[in-house]
Amino acid sequence: MAYPPRAPYNGPDARGQYPGSPYPQSTIQVQIPRLATTPEYYPKDGACQGPAIQSYPAVQPQYVHPQQIFPPQAAAFLPTSTSVNANAHLPAQPTTQASGSQGQPLDYQLLLLSLAEDYFAAAHGQGSMVALARMEVEMERYYKLIATGLGCLEAVLKHRFVDLKYNMQHLLARVMFTTNPRAALKFLDGVIQDVEAYKHVRWVYAFRFLRVSLSLDLSSHQDTLAALTHLKLIASVSRSHGHLAIFATASTLEALNHLRNSSSLESIEQAQRALAAARSIQMNSLVTKVPQLAALTYFVDLCCSLQNFDPTQATLKMQNMQVFLDPAIDGSHWTRDGSFPVPINQGEPPQANRLSEGIVRTDTEGSWVLEFSWLPKEDIYALAYLLSGAAVGHRNASDGRKGEKFLKEGIRMLAEDHELKTGPQAMNAAASRQAWRGTLRCYMQLYLTFALCARTEWLAARAQLSQLKETLGDLSTMAPEPLVLLAQYLEGVIHQGTGDLTSALSIFQSPALALPSAETTAARPQVIRDLTILSALNSILILRTPTHPKHHLLPALLVTIEPLCLSNPSKSLQSAYYLILATTHPSGIVKTKQYLQSALQAAKLTANTQLTSIALNFMSWKFFKGVVGEQAEKSARAGLTLAKKGGDRLWWSVADGVLGDTLELQGKGAEAEGVRREGREIAGGLAGGLWREVEVGVQLGEEEVCK
């Protein structure tokens, strides 16, 4: 199952930039946009290195009501509801005075801004080093530099720099969120009301996008619905103002949010409608300006097909994604830190309102833009490799192992050191990117292990699982719960595939992989619910042997799992359930045929070669055993062909045995002997304990090995 990419977060992330804040954080965030960069670690003016830090203590931001910024007489200058350039009618900001000119006063605001730039640049210049070293002295120095820069900005705000005030409120909300998330959301709601009252449209977008990002971090159903509400409001306002790029961004994030929320058919349809809305406003004109947004659109579109279990559409969308990315990734619109501007409107803003840095700023063409931060292009390309590997994973063994090649190339890219390419960055941004790349690497290793298990390459799968566990250990508590449980499930699969059924059953029946109760079913994410069902199905394959000491648990387990499987949207999971019923559940010939037909239909819909092969081989043994005729031979040959195509050596050897028996009855003894010899050779390469020494004509129902 594929997992959708994370949404690009609006604005910088100030987590961990105040002393005492928790670090590292459990969520992957983006970094603070830098006001300026300089290679020096400290301000050029040596006088600022000592007393300046004492003169500008760490800022303790407080909420500033708009009435403190706009005096009563300024009401007449407030913009109208249709104004895009929200500050166009405000009194002009003070002009810059040359500090060195004789007879002219020093512009203290410009000086403070310059100092803030130097302090931030000094801190970000050593951010990566501090994040890796975690030395207390270096971290304390880093925090002091950031706090001093914030103090400079706070002083400037007192002179009615409205956009800078909003930047500080944006930062304050993010800082509050690290210690008290609910208070931060309440504070944001109040700021949004005030900004809407003054019709500062571009900042309405900025604060609402921030509200979406923070709500999604909490992951509760209530917060997910709140995020959807804010995205719909952004889409409505942006469309009415003609801000089409903002509309496309909100619609694309809405689609991603639907996929994060659920993998149900309804959620997938809602995601596809949101994507259609984003593409309905001439996306071609946005592709050249915002390739990051276009890339996210391709990613979400591909994930819709992956979660809808439509392999044909997934392959087609994967190809479209690759066609777009190959030329786009070399364009000039990519930044080293992953930030990118989304245009709000076209037009030349007044000179006094030009802002070259910040959440909302003006670009070189004089247009207002909203600054987002997502992924550097190297990470976007690596993410594309993961999605490509998932898209072709169903035919990995029969298609030159393309799925494995995509995944291995992505792992290779993530193993490279891109820190020098990203340039100076904040400590928490460097830590966030390290966590993100570690998580992405884990998912690639996970998919690669699944691919190796499907080909019964158990030694390689075990080695890959060891690497996965090592990467998970580096993530520690920051590893997502589904990722940890998937690794645990894979360990059970490898034990089962190599014949260690006792260890496998202990993992499948562990509390973490236990079937959810009626009260907890809705509360757990869909991927975890699917994983518990898979664990139960694997347990049934072990418990169905009448001599097993826990065989008495089988009937109750079959009853419990029935509604969970039949209501699950995964066709592959339904196919596996029907196949288990056909081979395990005591029933007559008619019922067994119905189960097998249902299993075959579901497996074909998802192009699942392995399940189709198992169903055909069981059908040949069950209904054509001892039958002489063309149909029996065709069925056995089809089962062997699919087993070879799937690369599963266990079922390849079983299919050889079934076909050998059929050919013997047809009087084709020489060919039967050749097929049986092949079966011996294939079975001999299986892991020890997986198969028993039996005659080549092993009967499928008598085999005590459960894969």
C-alpha positions as CSV (number, residue, x, y, z in Angstrom):
1,M,0.0,0.0,0.0
2,A,1.4,3.4,-0.9
3,Y,1.4,6.4,1.4
4,P,0.9,9.8,0.1
5,P,3.6,12.5,0.4
6,R,3.5,15.0,3.0
7,A,1.8,18.4,2.2
8,P,4.1,21.4,1.7
9,Y,4.0,23.4,4.8
10,N,3.2,27.1,4.6
11,G,5.8,29.3,6.1
12,P,8.8,28.6,8.2
13,D,9.0,26.3,11.2
14,A,10.2,27.8,14.4
15,R,10.1,24.6,16.5
16,G,13.0,24.3,18.8
17,Q,14.3,27.9,18.3
18,Y,13.6,28.9,21.9
19,P,15.5,27.5,24.9
20,G,13.7,24.7,26.6
21,S,11.7,23.6,23.5
22,P,11.5,19.9,22.8
23,Y,14.0,18.6,20.2
24,P,14.0,16.7,18.0
25,Q,10.3,17.0,17.0
26,S,8.1,14.1,16.0
27,T,6.8,15.8,12.8
28,I,8.6,16.8,9.7
29,Q,8.5,20.5,9.3
30,V,10.1,23.1,7.2
31,Q,12.6,25.7,8.0
32,I,12.5,29.5,8.7
33,P,12.9,31.5,5.6
34,R,16.1,33.4,5.9
35,L,16.0,37.2,5.8
36,A,19.6,37.1,4.5
37,T,22.5,34.8,4.3
38,T,26.2,35.5,4.9
39,P,29.1,33.1,5.1
40,E,30.3,34.5,8.4
41,Y,29.2,32.9,11.6
42,Y,28.8,36.2,13.4
43,P,27.9,39.8,12.5
44,K,30.6,41.6,10.6
45,D,30.6,44.4,13.2
46,G,32.6,43.1,16.1
47,A,30.8,45.5,18.5
48,C,27.6,43.4,18.1
49,Q,29.1,40.2,19.4
50,G,29.1,41.0,23.1
51,P,27.0,43.9,24.5
52,A,24.4,43.6,21.6
53,I,23.3,40.2,22.9
54,Q,22.6,41.8,26.3
55,S,21.0,44.9,24.8
56,Y,18.4,42.8,22.8
57,P,17.2,40.0,25.1
58,A,15.2,37.1,23.9
59,V,11.9,38.3,22.7
60,Q,8.7,37.4,24.6
61,P,6.1,38.1,21.9
62,Q,2.6,39.1,22.8
63,Y,-0.5,39.4,20.8
64,V,-0.9,42.9,19.4
65,H,-4.5,43.9,18.6
66,P,-4.9,45.7,15.3
67,Q,-6.2,48.8,17.0
68,Q,-2.7,49.2,18.5
69,I,-1.3,49.3,15.0
70,F,-4.0,51.3,13.2
71,P,-5.0,54.6,14.9
72,P,-8.7,55.6,14.6
73,Q,-7.9,58.2,11.9
74,A,-6.4,55.5,9.7
75,A,-9.8,53.8,9.2
76,A,-10.4,55.8,6.0
77,F,-7.3,54.3,4.5
78,L,-8.3,50.6,5.0
79,P,-8.6,48.7,1.7
80,T,-11.9,47.6,0.2
81,S,-13.1,44.1,0.1
82,T,-11.9,43.8,-3.5
83,S,-8.5,45.1,-2.9
84,V,-5.7,42.6,-3.6
85,N,-2.8,44.8,-2.6
86,A,-4.0,45.0,1.0
87,N,-1.5,47.6,2.1
88,A,-1.6,49.8,-0.9
89,H,-3.6,52.6,0.8
90,L,-1.8,52.6,4.1
91,P,0.5,55.5,5.0
92,A,3.9,55.0,3.4
93,Q,6.6,53.5,5.6
94,P,9.6,55.7,6.5
95,T,12.2,55.9,3.8
96,T,15.7,54.7,4.2
97,Q,18.3,57.4,5.1
98,A,21.9,56.9,4.4
99,S,23.6,56.6,7.8
100,G,26.8,57.9,6.5
101,S,25.4,61.1,4.9
102,Q,26.4,64.3,6.7
103,G,23.5,66.0,8.4
104,Q,21.0,63.1,8.0
105,P,19.8,61.1,11.0
106,L,20.6,57.4,11.3
107,D,17.7,55.1,10.2
108,Y,17.5,52.8,13.3
109,Q,14.8,50.6,11.8
110,L,17.1,49.7,8.8
111,L,19.9,49.2,11.3
112,L,17.9,46.8,13.4
113,L,16.8,44.9,10.3
114,S,20.3,44.6,9.2
115,L,21.4,43.3,12.6
116,A,18.6,40.8,12.6
117,E,19.7,39.5,9.2
118,D,23.3,39.1,10.5
119,Y,22.1,37.3,13.6
120,F,19.9,34.9,11.7
121,A,22.6,34.3,9.1
122,A,25.1,33.6,11.9
123,A,22.8,31.1,13.5
124,H,21.7,29.3,10.3
125,G,25.3,29.1,9.2
126,Q,26.0,26.7,12.0
127,G,22.5,25.1,12.1
128,S,23.5,21.8,10.4
129,M,26.6,21.4,12.6
130,V,24.7,22.1,15.8
131,A,21.9,19.7,14.8
132,L,24.5,16.9,14.4
133,A,26.8,17.7,17.3
134,R,24.1,18.5,19.9
135,M,26.7,20.2,22.1
136,E,25.1,22.3,24.9
137,V,27.4,25.3,24.5
138,E,26.9,25.4,20.7
139,M,23.1,25.1,21.1
140,E,23.0,27.9,23.7
141,R,25.0,30.1,21.3
142,Y,22.6,29.2,18.5
143,Y,19.5,30.1,20.6
144,K,21.0,33.4,21.7
145,L,21.7,34.4,18.1
146,I,18.1,33.6,17.1
147,A,16.6,35.3,20.2
148,T,18.7,38.5,19.6
149,G,17.6,38.6,15.9
150,L,14.0,38.3,17.1
151,G,14.5,41.1,19.5
152,C,15.7,43.4,16.7
153,L,12.6,42.5,14.7
154,E,10.3,43.2,17.7
155,A,11.8,46.6,18.1
156,V,11.1,47.4,14.4
157,L,7.5,46.2,14.8
158,K,6.8,49.1,17.2
159,H,7.2,51.4,14.2
160,R,4.1,50.0,12.5
161,F,5.7,47.6,10.1
162,V,2.4,45.8,9.5
163,D,3.8,42.9,7.4
164,L,6.6,42.3,9.8
165,K,4.1,42.3,12.6
166,Y,2.2,39.5,10.9
167,N,5.4,37.6,10.3
168,M,6.1,37.8,14.0
169,Q,2.5,36.6,14.8
170,H,3.0,33.8,12.3
171,L,6.2,32.8,14.2
172,L,4.6,33.2,17.6
173,A,1.9,30.7,16.6
174,R,4.4,28.2,15.6
175,V,6.5,28.6,18.8
176,M,3.3,28.3,20.9
177,F,2.4,25.1,19.1
178,T,5.5,23.3,20.3
179,T,4.4,23.7,23.9
180,N,0.6,24.2,23.8
181,P,-1.0,23.2,20.5
182,R,-4.5,24.1,21.4
183,A,-3.6,27.5,22.7
184,A,-1.7,28.1,19.4
185,L,-4.7,27.2,17.3
186,K,-7.0,29.4,19.4
187,F,-4.5,32.3,19.0
188,L,-4.4,31.7,15.3
189,D,-8.2,31.8,15.1
190,G,-8.2,35.2,16.7
191,V,-5.5,36.5,14.4
192,I,-7.4,35.2,11.4
193,Q,-10.5,37.1,12.5
194,D,-8.6,40.3,12.8
195,V,-6.8,40.0,9.5
196,E,-10.1,39.3,7.8
197,A,-11.6,42.3,9.4
198,Y,-8.9,44.6,7.9
199,K,-9.2,42.7,4.6
200,H,-5.5,41.9,4.4
201,V,-6.3,39.1,1.9
202,R,-2.8,37.8,1.4
203,W,-2.3,37.4,5.1
204,V,-5.6,35.6,5.4
205,Y,-4.1,33.0,3.1
206,A,-0.9,32.8,5.1
207,F,-2.6,32.3,8.5
208,R,-5.2,29.9,7.2
209,F,-2.5,27.8,5.5
210,L,-0.6,27.7,8.8
211,R,-3.8,26.7,10.5
212,V,-4.1,23.8,8.1
213,S,-0.5,22.7,8.7
214,L,-0.8,22.7,12.4
215,S,-4.1,21.0,12.4
216,L,-2.8,18.1,10.3
217,D,0.1,17.7,12.8
218,L,-2.4,16.8,15.5
219,S,-4.0,14.1,13.2
220,S,-7.3,13.9,15.2
221,H,-10.6,13.6,13.2
222,Q,-11.7,17.0,14.5
223,D,-8.5,18.7,13.4
224,T,-8.7,17.0,10.0
225,L,-12.1,18.4,9.4
226,A,-10.9,21.8,10.6
227,A,-8.1,21.7,8.1
228,L,-10.5,20.8,5.3
229,T,-12.8,23.7,6.3
230,H,-9.9,26.2,6.1
231,L,-8.7,24.8,2.7
232,K,-12.2,25.2,1.3
233,L,-12.4,28.8,2.7
234,I,-9.0,29.6,1.1
235,A,-10.2,28.1,-2.2
236,S,-13.4,30.2,-2.1
237,V,-11.7,33.5,-1.3
238,S,-8.9,33.0,-3.8
239,R,-11.3,32.1,-6.6
240,S,-13.4,35.1,-6.0
241,H,-10.3,37.4,-6.1
242,G,-8.9,35.7,-9.1
243,H,-5.8,34.4,-7.2
244,L,-5.7,31.2,-9.3
245,A,-2.3,29.9,-8.1
246,I,-3.5,30.1,-4.4
247,F,-6.8,28.3,-5.5
248,A,-4.8,25.5,-7.1
249,T,-2.6,25.1,-4.0
250,A,-5.6,24.9,-1.7
251,S,-7.4,22.4,-3.9
252,T,-4.3,20.2,-4.3
253,L,-3.8,20.2,-0.5
254,E,-7.4,19.4,0.0
255,A,-7.0,16.3,-2.2
256,L,-4.0,15.3,-0.2
257,N,-5.9,15.7,3.0
258,H,-8.7,13.5,1.8
259,L,-6.1,10.7,1.1
260,R,-4.5,11.2,4.5
261,N,-7.9,11.0,6.2
262,S,-9.0,7.7,4.7
263,S,-8.5,5.2,1.9
264,S,-12.2,4.6,1.4
265,L,-13.7,5.0,-2.0
266,E,-15.5,8.1,-1.0
267,S,-12.3,9.8,0.2
268,I,-10.6,8.9,-3.1
269,E,-13.4,10.4,-5.1
270,Q,-13.3,13.6,-3.1
271,A,-9.6,13.8,-3.6
272,Q,-10.0,13.3,-7.4
273,R,-12.7,16.1,-7.5
274,A,-10.4,18.5,-5.7
275,L,-7.6,17.7,-8.1
276,A,-10.0,18.3,-11.0
277,A,-10.8,21.7,-9.5
278,A,-7.1,22.5,-9.3
279,R,-6.5,21.5,-12.9
280,S,-9.6,23.4,-14.2
281,I,-7.9,26.8,-14.0
282,Q,-5.3,26.5,-16.7
283,M,-2.6,24.6,-14.8
284,N,-0.3,25.0,-17.8
285,S,0.4,28.6,-17.0
286,L,1.4,27.6,-13.4
287,V,3.7,24.7,-14.3
288,T,6.5,27.0,-15.5
289,K,6.2,29.2,-12.4
290,V,5.5,26.7,-9.7
291,P,6.9,23.3,-10.7
292,Q,6.7,22.2,-7.0
293,L,3.0,22.6,-7.1
294,A,2.7,20.6,-10.4
295,A,4.9,17.9,-8.9
296,L,2.6,17.6,-5.8
297,T,-0.4,17.3,-8.2
298,Y,1.2,14.4,-10.0
299,F,2.1,12.7,-6.7
300,V,-1.4,13.0,-5.3
301,D,-3.0,11.9,-8.5
302,L,-0.8,8.8,-8.6
303,C,-1.6,8.0,-4.9
304,C,-5.3,8.1,-5.7
305,S,-4.8,5.2,-8.1
306,L,-2.5,3.4,-5.7
307,Q,-5.1,3.6,-2.9
308,N,-7.9,2.7,-5.3
309,F,-5.9,-0.5,-6.2
310,D,-6.0,0.3,-9.9
311,P,-2.6,-0.9,-11.3
312,T,-3.3,0.1,-14.9
313,Q,-4.1,3.7,-14.1
314,A,-1.2,3.8,-11.5
315,T,1.3,2.7,-14.2
316,L,0.0,5.3,-16.6
317,K,0.1,8.1,-14.0
318,M,3.6,7.0,-13.0
319,Q,4.8,7.5,-16.6
320,N,3.1,10.9,-16.7
321,M,4.8,11.9,-13.5
322,Q,8.2,10.8,-14.8
323,V,7.7,12.7,-18.1
324,F,7.0,15.9,-16.1
325,L,9.8,15.5,-13.6
326,D,12.7,14.7,-15.9
327,P,12.9,18.1,-17.6
328,A,11.3,20.1,-14.8
329,I,13.8,19.0,-12.1
330,D,16.6,20.8,-14.0
331,G,14.8,24.1,-14.1
332,S,15.8,27.3,-12.4
333,H,12.7,27.5,-10.1
334,W,14.2,25.1,-7.5
335,T,15.9,26.4,-4.3
336,R,18.5,24.6,-2.2
337,D,16.3,24.7,0.9
338,G,13.1,23.6,-0.8
339,S,11.2,26.9,-0.5
340,F,9.1,28.1,-3.4
341,P,6.8,31.1,-4.0
342,V,3.2,30.8,-5.0
343,P,2.1,34.0,-6.8
344,I,-0.9,35.8,-5.3
345,N,-1.5,38.5,-7.9
346,Q,0.2,40.4,-10.7
347,G,1.0,44.0,-10.4
348,E,3.5,46.5,-9.2
349,P,3.1,47.2,-5.4
350,P,4.0,50.6,-4.0
351,Q,7.7,51.0,-3.3
352,A,7.1,51.5,0.4
353,N,5.4,48.1,0.6
354,R,8.1,46.0,-1.1
355,L,9.2,43.1,1.0
356,S,12.1,41.0,-0.2
357,E,11.8,38.4,2.5
358,G,9.1,36.8,4.7
359,I,6.0,34.7,4.5
360,V,4.4,37.2,2.2
361,R,6.7,39.1,0.0
362,T,7.2,40.6,-3.5
363,D,9.1,38.8,-6.2
364,T,11.5,40.3,-8.8
365,E,8.5,41.0,-11.1
366,G,6.7,43.1,-8.5
367,S,4.0,40.5,-7.7
368,W,2.9,39.5,-4.2
369,V,3.8,35.9,-3.5
370,L,3.2,33.5,-0.6
371,E,6.3,31.6,0.5
372,F,6.0,27.8,1.0
373,S,8.6,25.4,2.0
374,W,8.5,21.7,1.0
375,L,11.3,19.6,-0.3
376,P,14.6,20.2,-2.1
377,K,14.6,18.7,-5.6
378,E,16.8,15.8,-4.6
379,D,14.2,14.7,-2.1
380,I,11.4,15.2,-4.5
381,Y,13.2,13.0,-7.0
382,A,13.7,10.3,-4.3
383,L,10.0,10.5,-3.4
384,A,9.2,9.9,-7.1
385,Y,11.3,6.8,-7.0
386,L,9.3,5.5,-4.0
387,L,6.0,6.1,-5.8
388,S,7.3,4.5,-9.0
389,G,8.4,1.4,-7.1
390,A,5.0,1.1,-5.5
391,A,3.2,1.6,-8.9
392,V,5.0,-1.3,-10.6
393,G,5.5,-3.5,-7.6
394,H,2.6,-5.8,-8.6
395,R,4.6,-6.9,-11.7
396,N,8.1,-6.6,-10.4
397,A,9.1,-10.2,-11.0
398,S,7.7,-10.4,-14.5
399,D,8.9,-6.9,-15.6
400,G,12.7,-7.1,-15.2
401,R,12.4,-6.2,-11.5
402,K,11.7,-2.6,-12.3
403,G,10.1,-2.0,-8.9
404,E,13.2,-3.1,-7.1
405,K,15.4,-1.0,-9.4
406,F,13.4,2.2,-8.6
407,L,13.5,1.5,-4.9
408,K,17.3,0.8,-4.9
409,E,18.0,4.0,-6.9
410,G,15.9,6.0,-4.4
411,I,17.8,4.5,-1.5
412,R,21.1,5.3,-3.2
413,M,20.0,8.9,-3.6
414,L,19.1,9.2,0.0
415,A,22.5,7.8,1.0
416,E,24.2,10.7,-0.6
417,D,25.1,13.7,1.5
418,H,23.1,16.7,0.3
419,E,23.9,18.9,3.3
420,L,26.3,21.0,1.3
421,K,23.8,21.5,-1.5
422,T,21.2,22.9,0.9
423,G,23.5,25.6,2.3
424,P,23.2,27.2,5.7
425,Q,20.0,26.4,7.5
426,A,18.4,26.5,11.0
427,M,19.2,23.7,13.4
428,N,15.6,22.5,13.6
429,A,15.3,22.6,9.8
430,A,18.4,20.5,9.5
431,A,17.0,18.0,12.0
432,S,13.6,17.9,10.3
433,R,15.2,17.1,7.0
434,Q,17.3,14.4,8.5
435,A,14.2,12.8,10.0
436,W,12.2,13.2,6.8
437,R,15.0,11.5,4.7
438,G,15.3,8.8,7.3
439,T,11.5,8.1,7.1
440,L,11.5,8.1,3.3
441,R,14.5,5.7,3.4
442,C,12.6,3.4,5.7
443,Y,9.6,3.2,3.4
444,M,11.8,2.3,0.5
445,Q,13.6,-0.4,2.4
446,L,10.1,-1.7,3.5
447,Y,8.8,-1.9,-0.1
448,L,12.1,-3.5,-1.2
449,T,11.7,-6.2,1.5
450,F,8.2,-6.9,0.5
451,A,9.4,-7.3,-3.1
452,L,12.1,-9.8,-2.1
453,C,9.6,-11.8,0.0
454,A,7.3,-12.0,-3.0
455,R,10.1,-13.7,-4.9
456,T,10.9,-15.9,-1.9
457,E,14.4,-14.4,-1.7
458,W,14.4,-14.9,2.1
459,L,18.1,-14.3,2.8
460,A,18.1,-11.0,0.9
461,A,14.8,-10.1,2.6
462,R,16.2,-10.8,6.0
463,A,19.3,-8.7,5.2
464,Q,17.1,-5.8,4.0
465,L,14.9,-6.0,7.1
466,S,18.0,-5.7,9.2
467,Q,18.9,-2.5,7.4
468,L,15.4,-1.2,7.9
469,K,15.5,-1.8,11.6
470,E,18.8,0.0,11.7
471,T,17.3,3.0,10.0
472,L,14.3,2.9,12.4
473,G,16.7,2.9,15.3
474,D,18.2,6.1,14.0
475,L,14.7,7.7,13.9
476,S,13.9,6.4,17.5
477,T,10.6,7.9,18.7
478,M,10.2,9.9,15.5
479,A,9.3,6.8,13.5
480,P,5.7,6.7,12.5
481,E,3.6,3.9,14.1
482,P,2.5,2.3,10.8
483,L,6.1,2.0,9.7
484,V,7.1,0.3,13.0
485,L,4.2,-2.2,12.7
486,L,4.9,-2.9,9.1
487,A,8.5,-3.8,9.9
488,Q,7.2,-6.1,12.7
489,Y,4.7,-7.8,10.3
490,L,7.5,-8.3,7.7
491,E,9.6,-10.1,10.3
492,G,6.7,-12.5,10.9
493,V,6.3,-13.1,7.1
494,I,10.0,-14.0,6.9
495,H,9.7,-16.4,9.8
496,Q,6.7,-18.0,8.2
497,G,8.4,-18.1,4.7
498,T,11.4,-19.9,6.2
499,G,9.4,-22.5,8.1
500,D,9.7,-21.0,11.6
501,L,6.0,-21.1,12.3
502,T,6.2,-20.7,16.0
503,S,8.1,-17.4,15.8
504,A,5.8,-16.2,13.0
505,L,2.6,-16.9,15.0
506,S,3.9,-15.2,18.1
507,I,4.5,-12.0,16.0
508,F,1.1,-12.2,14.2
509,Q,-0.7,-12.6,17.5
510,S,1.2,-10.0,19.4
511,P,-0.9,-7.2,21.0
512,A,0.4,-4.6,18.5
513,L,-1.0,-6.6,15.5
514,A,-4.1,-7.9,17.2
515,L,-7.5,-7.4,15.5
516,P,-9.2,-4.2,16.7
517,S,-12.3,-4.3,18.8
518,A,-15.5,-2.7,17.7
519,E,-14.7,0.3,19.9
520,T,-11.3,0.9,18.5
521,T,-11.8,0.0,14.8
522,A,-12.7,3.5,13.7
523,A,-10.0,5.1,15.8
524,R,-7.1,3.4,14.2
525,P,-5.7,4.4,10.8
526,Q,-6.7,2.4,7.8
527,V,-3.2,1.1,7.2
528,I,-3.0,-0.3,10.7
529,R,-6.4,-1.9,10.4
530,D,-5.3,-3.6,7.2
531,L,-2.1,-4.8,8.8
532,T,-4.0,-6.5,11.7
533,I,-6.3,-8.2,9.1
534,L,-3.2,-9.5,7.2
535,S,-1.7,-10.8,10.5
536,A,-4.9,-12.7,11.2
537,L,-5.0,-14.2,7.7
538,N,-1.4,-15.4,8.2
539,S,-2.3,-16.8,11.6
540,I,-5.1,-18.8,9.9
541,L,-2.7,-20.3,7.5
542,I,-0.7,-21.6,10.4
543,L,-3.6,-22.7,12.7
544,R,-5.5,-24.6,10.0
545,T,-3.3,-27.7,10.4
546,P,-5.4,-30.1,12.5
547,T,-2.4,-31.1,14.6
548,H,-1.5,-27.6,15.6
549,P,-1.9,-27.1,19.4
550,K,-3.9,-23.9,18.8
551,H,-6.1,-25.3,16.0
552,H,-9.2,-24.8,18.3
553,L,-8.8,-21.0,17.8
554,L,-9.5,-21.3,14.1
555,P,-13.3,-21.2,13.9
556,A,-13.6,-18.1,16.1
557,L,-10.9,-16.3,14.2
558,L,-12.7,-17.0,10.9
559,V,-15.9,-15.6,12.3
560,T,-14.2,-12.5,13.6
561,I,-12.4,-11.7,10.4
562,E,-15.3,-12.1,8.0
563,P,-16.9,-8.6,8.3
564,L,-13.5,-6.9,8.4
565,C,-12.4,-8.5,5.1
566,L,-15.7,-8.1,3.2
567,S,-16.0,-4.4,4.1
568,N,-12.3,-3.7,3.3
569,P,-11.7,-1.6,0.1
570,S,-8.6,-3.7,-0.8
571,K,-9.4,-6.2,-3.5
572,S,-6.2,-8.1,-2.9
573,L,-7.1,-8.5,0.7
574,Q,-10.6,-9.7,-0.3
575,S,-9.0,-12.2,-2.7
576,A,-6.7,-13.6,0.0
577,Y,-9.7,-14.0,2.3
578,Y,-11.8,-15.9,-0.3
579,L,-8.8,-18.1,-1.1
580,I,-8.3,-19.0,2.6
581,L,-12.0,-19.8,2.8
582,A,-11.7,-22.1,-0.2
583,T,-8.7,-24.0,1.3
584,T,-9.6,-23.9,5.0
585,H,-13.4,-23.5,5.5
586,P,-15.2,-26.9,5.5
587,S,-17.8,-26.6,2.7
588,G,-19.1,-28.4,-0.3
589,I,-17.9,-28.3,-3.9
590,V,-20.4,-25.6,-4.9
591,K,-19.3,-23.3,-2.1
592,T,-15.6,-23.9,-2.8
593,K,-16.1,-23.0,-6.4
594,Q,-17.8,-19.8,-5.4
595,Y,-14.9,-18.9,-3.1
596,L,-12.3,-19.6,-5.8
597,Q,-14.2,-17.6,-8.4
598,S,-14.5,-14.6,-6.0
599,A,-10.7,-14.9,-5.2
600,L,-9.8,-15.0,-8.9
601,Q,-12.0,-12.0,-9.8
602,A,-10.6,-9.9,-7.1
603,A,-7.0,-10.9,-7.8
604,K,-7.4,-10.1,-11.5
605,L,-8.8,-6.6,-10.8
606,T,-5.5,-5.7,-8.9
607,A,-3.3,-7.7,-11.3
608,N,-2.0,-9.7,-8.3
609,T,-0.1,-12.5,-10.0
610,Q,0.8,-14.4,-6.8
611,L,-2.8,-14.8,-5.7
612,T,-4.0,-15.7,-9.2
613,S,-1.3,-18.4,-9.4
614,I,-2.3,-19.9,-6.0
615,A,-6.0,-19.9,-6.9
616,L,-5.4,-21.6,-10.3
617,N,-3.0,-24.2,-8.9
618,F,-5.4,-25.1,-6.0
619,M,-8.3,-25.2,-8.5
620,S,-6.3,-27.6,-10.7
621,W,-5.6,-29.9,-7.8
622,K,-9.1,-29.7,-6.4
623,F,-11.2,-30.2,-9.5
624,F,-8.9,-31.8,-12.1
625,K,-7.1,-34.3,-9.9
626,G,-7.2,-37.7,-11.6
627,V,-9.1,-36.2,-14.6
628,V,-7.9,-37.0,-18.1
629,G,-8.6,-34.3,-20.7
630,E,-7.4,-31.1,-22.4
631,Q,-9.0,-28.8,-19.8
632,A,-7.1,-30.4,-16.9
633,E,-3.8,-29.9,-18.8
634,K,-4.6,-26.3,-19.7
635,S,-5.5,-25.5,-16.1
636,A,-2.2,-27.0,-14.8
637,R,-0.1,-25.3,-17.4
638,A,-1.7,-21.9,-16.7
639,G,-1.0,-22.3,-13.0
640,L,2.7,-23.1,-13.7
641,T,3.0,-20.1,-16.1
642,L,1.7,-17.7,-13.5
643,A,3.8,-19.2,-10.8
644,K,6.9,-18.6,-12.9
645,K,5.7,-15.1,-13.8
646,G,5.3,-14.2,-10.1
647,G,8.7,-15.5,-9.2
648,D,7.5,-17.4,-6.2
649,R,9.7,-20.4,-6.0
650,L,7.5,-22.3,-3.5
651,W,4.4,-22.2,-5.7
652,W,6.6,-22.7,-8.8
653,S,7.7,-26.1,-7.3
654,V,4.1,-26.9,-6.3
655,A,2.8,-26.0,-9.8
656,D,5.5,-28.3,-11.3
657,G,4.1,-31.2,-9.1
658,V,0.5,-30.5,-10.2
659,L,1.4,-30.4,-13.9
660,G,3.6,-33.5,-13.6
661,D,0.7,-35.5,-12.2
662,T,-1.6,-34.2,-14.9
663,L,0.9,-35.0,-17.7
664,E,1.4,-38.5,-16.3
665,L,-2.3,-39.2,-16.6
666,Q,-2.3,-37.9,-20.2
667,G,0.4,-40.5,-21.1
668,K,3.2,-37.9,-21.5
669,G,5.6,-39.5,-19.1
670,A,8.8,-38.0,-20.5
671,E,7.5,-34.4,-20.2
672,A,6.1,-35.2,-16.8
673,E,9.5,-36.4,-15.6
674,G,11.1,-33.1,-16.9
675,V,8.6,-31.0,-15.1
676,R,9.1,-32.9,-11.9
677,R,12.9,-32.6,-12.2
678,E,12.4,-28.8,-12.4
679,G,10.2,-28.9,-9.4
680,R,12.9,-30.7,-7.4
681,E,15.6,-28.2,-8.4
682,I,13.3,-25.2,-7.5
683,A,12.3,-26.7,-4.2
684,G,15.9,-27.5,-3.3
685,G,16.7,-23.8,-3.4
686,L,14.2,-22.9,-0.8
687,A,15.2,-22.1,2.8
688,G,15.7,-24.9,5.2
689,G,12.6,-25.9,7.1
690,L,10.3,-24.6,4.4
691,W,9.5,-27.8,2.7
692,R,9.5,-31.5,3.7
693,E,11.1,-34.3,1.8
694,V,8.2,-35.6,-0.3
695,E,7.6,-37.2,-3.6
696,V,7.7,-34.9,-6.6
697,G,4.0,-35.5,-7.1
698,V,3.2,-33.7,-3.7
699,Q,-0.4,-33.1,-3.2
700,L,-1.2,-29.4,-2.5
701,G,-3.7,-30.2,0.2
702,E,-1.2,-32.5,2.1
703,E,1.6,-30.0,2.1
704,E,2.2,-28.7,5.7
705,V,4.2,-25.7,4.7
706,C,2.3,-22.4,4.9
707,K,3.8,-19.5,3.2
